[in-house]
Structure formats: C-alpha cells, structure tokens
Amino acid sequence: MALSRFTQVGFIGLGAMGKHMAEQLAIKLPDHARVSIFDVAKPPIEELVRKYPGKIVGCTSPRKVAESAEFILSMVPEGSHVKSVYLDEKTGVASIDLEDRVLIDCSTIDIATSLLVKQHIAEHHPSASFYDAPVSGGTLGAEKGTIAFFLGCSEQDPMIEILRELLGLMGKQIIPCGKPSLGLAAKLCNNYLSGLIAIASAESLSMGIKADLDPRVLSRVFAAGTAQNAICDRFNPCPGIVHDAPSSKGYEGGFKVQLMKKDFSLAMNMAESVGATLALGNRGLKTYEAASNDPECFDRDSRVVFRYIGGDEKWAEKFEK
C-alpha cells in the first residue's frame, strides 16, 4: 500500500510514547499529508506544531481530530481516558459520523473497556473499524521508531496490510494476536513478565555488587548465559551499565513506575478472570505499589526498583579502589 493513502491521520495522546509516535508520522508521511493531534495538555501540541509547521495541525478535542482524519490513533494512560476519547457525547471521536474511519487504540488498558468501545463503534458506526494495538519498546523505541505493536486481529483481517503499512511508520514489528482484545491480553502478559524480570534483575545485580562482583562483568555474564534478557541488555536497572538507559540518567524518562504498577495490576486482574495461577504476582505488585509511593522512586522509570530495594547506585567508587 502506497504511503499516499495516509494523507489524513490523527493522533490523540501526546505523552512520553505518543509524542514520539506522532513525530514519527510527521517525519515519514509524504509532505502533502497532515497529522491532526490532540492532548489534554497544550505544551506538547504547541511544540509539535512549531516543529512541523503545516505538517502537524493542533486540534481542540478528539472530535476535531476525527473530523480531520481518516486514520485515528490514540495513546492515553487508562481505560477511563480511552472511553472519554471515543465515547464522550460532545467531544469524543464517535460523536460524529465515522464513515470508513480506521480507529487504532495503542493504550494499555483493561480488556472490558476496549471491547465496550469496539462494540459501540460496531453498533453505531458499522463502516468504521476499531482495533486494540498496544505497544512495547519504551520511550527509546518510540523515539527511534522501533517499537512493537500487538494487534487485536488475525492475519486474515481485511485491513491487515493497511494496518501494517501505517503502524510500520512508527515501529518495526506488527504482530497480529488473533482477535479483538488479544493485543491487550498479549501486552499485559508481556508487561507482567517484563516487570518480574526487572525486579529479579535488580535483585541479582544488587546481590552481585554486595558479593564484590563488578555489575559490568555480571551484566556480561547474564548476556552470555541463561539469564540473558532485554531488560539488562537495554534498560539495565543498575546505573552506569547501559549508557542510554533511564537508570544512567537518574531514572528519568522510560516507563514510569506507576504505569508498571497499573499494568501489573491489570495483568493480575486478567489472570484472575481466566483462572490462571500467578506464583509471583502478589509480591511483584506489592513491590511496584511500594516503589510508586516512594518519593525517591515515584514518576521515574520502572527499573528504579533497583533503588527501591537498596541497590548501590555508587558502585563505581567501590570498584575503582
């Protein structure tokens, strides 16, 4: 599918991930394309409009975005926000005739809300399409255009090639997960596992430092052995191991610890609803809840659990002696 198809695209939600995703669209879409954007905060709208004059157009509501766009993406924090973006009777996307619109929600929310929105769209706007397509890869991936999308549809979906083409402007992997809501189910499983790996990695690194192991060496051991994982490789919880990891920048940026708490909780709720046993879930959730309530950890990257458990952030002084 030629990119010329995507001349009118909308993006709602310009947070840590969404802002970069909208910017990827502005960079990669043809010059004649327009990206209509909205966020409840004005600064990111103003910044992108200044940076891409004529290419990015600021809007005052999700409804205004829908009036200007054929393909509409959203990336907001919680289910209540998704519901408001789409279903608000005055300002929501679905408050206009959505003839043939393609709606893609990239938020990580509860499955019930996503299905509620999809059902509303199907009943009131039968020619429109709604997909859950949560993402993974963090703010670094969003900035570089390398995130993965987990699509709530099958390989046989009639829109699959169009979805791949559009989402491919912002990410490297588009994985159809089977049917509506399974993109979200996949993302919740992913974040549950990712959250546990981060805690275990932080504990192992802290334990190693206390046992006089240089964490640089220990991280190489992990990478070479059966403990190899993307968290240590790319988002190492211990500062100073991976140069561009949030931990090496005071845990600034990245995936905020309170968002991991939210996703972890959603995953546990899903597990309960499907009757799955989680041996480590309760302890993991308590860790992220406590870290979210710690003023030294709140609003920082979720790998700040290294700090929360008492990891030595000044380990370099020890190994320089």
DABEL-V82948 format. One record per pair of residues at least 12 apart in sequence whose ideal C-beta (glycine too) atoms are under 7 Angstrom apart, sorted by the first residue. I is the first residue (numbers start at 1). J is the second residue. D is the distance in whole Angstrom. If there is no record, write none. Layout:
BEGIN
I & J & D
I & J & D
END
This chain:
BEGIN
1 & 161 & 6
1 & 162 & 6
1 & 165 & 4
3 & 29 & 6
3 & 30 & 6
4 & 30 & 6
6 & 29 & 6
6 & 33 & 6
6 & 71 & 6
6 & 166 & 6
7 & 32 & 6
7 & 33 & 5
7 & 34 & 7
8 & 34 & 6
8 & 68 & 6
8 & 69 & 5
8 & 70 & 5
9 & 25 & 6
9 & 29 & 7
9 & 33 & 7
9 & 35 & 5
9 & 69 & 6
9 & 71 & 5
10 & 36 & 5
10 & 65 & 4
10 & 66 & 7
10 & 68 & 6
10 & 69 & 3
10 & 71 & 7
10 & 72 & 4
10 & 73 & 7
11 & 25 & 7
11 & 35 & 6
11 & 37 & 5
11 & 73 & 5
12 & 38 & 5
12 & 62 & 5
12 & 65 & 6
12 & 72 & 7
12 & 74 & 4
12 & 76 & 7
12 & 85 & 6
13 & 39 & 6
13 & 74 & 5
13 & 75 & 4
13 & 76 & 4
14 & 37 & 6
14 & 39 & 4
14 & 44 & 4
14 & 45 & 7
15 & 75 & 7
15 & 77 & 7
16 & 139 & 5
17 & 75 & 6
17 & 135 & 7
17 & 139 & 6
17 & 142 & 5
18 & 75 & 4
19 & 44 & 5
20 & 139 & 7
20 & 142 & 4
20 & 143 & 5
21 & 75 & 6
21 & 142 & 6
21 & 170 & 5
22 & 35 & 6
22 & 37 & 6
22 & 48 & 6
23 & 48 & 7
24 & 145 & 5
24 & 169 & 6
24 & 170 & 5
25 & 169 & 6
25 & 170 & 7
26 & 52 & 4
26 & 55 & 5
26 & 56 & 5
28 & 169 & 5
29 & 169 & 7
34 & 55 & 7
34 & 57 & 6
35 & 55 & 6
35 & 56 & 5
36 & 57 & 5
36 & 59 & 5
36 & 65 & 5
36 & 68 & 4
36 & 69 & 5
37 & 56 & 6
37 & 58 & 6
37 & 59 & 6
38 & 59 & 5
38 & 61 & 6
38 & 62 & 6
38 & 64 & 7
38 & 65 & 5
45 & 58 & 4
61 & 91 & 4
62 & 85 & 5
62 & 91 & 6
62 & 92 & 6
62 & 93 & 5
63 & 91 & 5
63 & 92 & 6
63 & 93 & 7
63 & 95 & 5
63 & 96 & 6
66 & 93 & 4
66 & 96 & 5
66 & 98 & 7
66 & 101 & 7
67 & 96 & 6
70 & 101 & 6
70 & 102 & 7
71 & 102 & 5
71 & 166 & 6
72 & 93 & 6
72 & 101 & 6
72 & 103 & 5
73 & 104 & 5
73 & 106 & 6
74 & 105 & 5
74 & 106 & 7
74 & 107 & 6
75 & 106 & 5
75 & 107 & 6
76 & 107 & 5
78 & 109 & 6
79 & 109 & 4
79 & 110 & 5
79 & 113 & 4
82 & 105 & 6
82 & 107 & 5
82 & 109 & 5
82 & 113 & 6
82 & 117 & 6
83 & 113 & 6
83 & 117 & 7
86 & 117 & 5
87 & 117 & 6
87 & 120 & 6
94 & 120 & 6
94 & 121 & 6
94 & 124 & 6
94 & 125 & 6
98 & 121 & 7
98 & 125 & 4
98 & 128 & 4
99 & 127 & 5
100 & 127 & 5
100 & 128 & 7
101 & 128 & 5
102 & 129 & 5
102 & 159 & 7
103 & 121 & 7
103 & 128 & 6
103 & 129 & 7
103 & 130 & 5
104 & 131 & 5
104 & 133 & 5
105 & 132 & 6
105 & 133 & 7
106 & 133 & 5
106 & 134 & 6
106 & 135 & 5
107 & 134 & 7
108 & 134 & 5
108 & 184 & 7
108 & 187 & 5
108 & 263 & 6
109 & 184 & 7
110 & 266 & 6
111 & 181 & 5
111 & 184 & 5
111 & 185 & 7
111 & 270 & 7
114 & 132 & 5
114 & 181 & 6
114 & 184 & 6
115 & 180 & 7
115 & 181 & 5
117 & 130 & 6
118 & 130 & 5
118 & 180 & 6
129 & 159 & 6
131 & 151 & 6
131 & 152 & 6
131 & 153 & 6
131 & 163 & 7
132 & 152 & 4
132 & 180 & 7
132 & 181 & 6
132 & 183 & 4
132 & 184 & 5
133 & 149 & 5
133 & 150 & 7
133 & 151 & 5
133 & 152 & 7
133 & 167 & 7
133 & 183 & 5
134 & 150 & 5
134 & 183 & 6
134 & 184 & 6
134 & 187 & 4
135 & 147 & 5
135 & 148 & 6
135 & 149 & 6
135 & 171 & 7
136 & 148 & 5
136 & 187 & 7
136 & 190 & 6
138 & 235 & 7
138 & 254 & 6
138 & 255 & 5
139 & 253 & 5
139 & 254 & 6
140 & 244 & 7
145 & 170 & 6
145 & 171 & 7
146 & 171 & 7
146 & 172 & 5
147 & 170 & 7
147 & 171 & 4
148 & 171 & 6
148 & 172 & 7
148 & 173 & 4
148 & 175 & 7
149 & 167 & 5
149 & 171 & 5
149 & 174 & 5
149 & 175 & 7
150 & 175 & 6
150 & 177 & 5
150 & 183 & 4
150 & 186 & 4
150 & 187 & 5
151 & 163 & 6
151 & 174 & 6
151 & 175 & 6
151 & 176 & 5
151 & 177 & 6
151 & 183 & 5
152 & 177 & 6
152 & 179 & 7
152 & 180 & 5
152 & 181 & 5
152 & 182 & 5
152 & 183 & 4
152 & 184 & 6
153 & 176 & 5
153 & 179 & 7
153 & 180 & 7
154 & 176 & 6
154 & 178 & 6
154 & 179 & 6
155 & 176 & 5
157 & 176 & 7
160 & 176 & 7
185 & 270 & 7
188 & 263 & 7
188 & 266 & 5
188 & 267 & 4
188 & 270 & 5
189 & 267 & 7
191 & 260 & 7
191 & 263 & 4
191 & 264 & 7
191 & 267 & 6
192 & 264 & 6
192 & 267 & 4
194 & 231 & 7
195 & 260 & 5
195 & 264 & 5
195 & 284 & 6
195 & 288 & 7
196 & 280 & 6
196 & 284 & 5
197 & 229 & 5
197 & 231 & 5
198 & 231 & 5
198 & 237 & 6
198 & 302 & 6
198 & 303 & 5
198 & 305 & 6
199 & 284 & 6
199 & 287 & 6
199 & 305 & 5
201 & 229 & 7
201 & 231 & 5
201 & 232 & 5
201 & 237 & 5
202 & 237 & 4
202 & 303 & 7
202 & 305 & 5
202 & 306 & 4
202 & 309 & 6
202 & 311 & 6
203 & 309 & 6
205 & 218 & 6
205 & 237 & 6
205 & 238 & 5
205 & 306 & 7
205 & 311 & 6
206 & 306 & 7
206 & 309 & 6
206 & 310 & 7
206 & 311 & 4
206 & 312 & 7
209 & 312 & 5
209 & 315 & 5
214 & 319 & 5
215 & 238 & 5
215 & 241 & 6
215 & 315 & 6
216 & 241 & 6
219 & 232 & 6
219 & 236 & 6
219 & 241 & 5
235 & 254 & 7
235 & 303 & 6
237 & 303 & 4
237 & 305 & 6
237 & 306 & 4
238 & 306 & 6
238 & 311 & 6
239 & 313 & 5
240 & 316 & 6
246 & 301 & 4
246 & 303 & 7
247 & 301 & 7
247 & 303 & 5
247 & 306 & 7
251 & 300 & 4
251 & 301 & 5
251 & 303 & 7
251 & 304 & 4
251 & 307 & 7
252 & 300 & 7
253 & 301 & 6
254 & 301 & 3
254 & 302 & 7
254 & 303 & 7
255 & 301 & 6
255 & 302 & 5
256 & 299 & 6
256 & 300 & 7
256 & 301 & 7
256 & 302 & 7
257 & 288 & 6
257 & 291 & 5
257 & 292 & 5
257 & 297 & 6
257 & 298 & 7
257 & 300 & 6
257 & 302 & 4
257 & 304 & 6
258 & 292 & 4
258 & 298 & 7
260 & 288 & 5
260 & 302 & 4
261 & 288 & 4
261 & 289 & 6
261 & 292 & 5
264 & 284 & 6
264 & 285 & 5
264 & 288 & 5
265 & 285 & 6
268 & 281 & 5
268 & 285 & 6
287 & 305 & 6
290 & 308 & 7
291 & 304 & 6
291 & 305 & 6
291 & 308 & 4
294 & 308 & 6
END
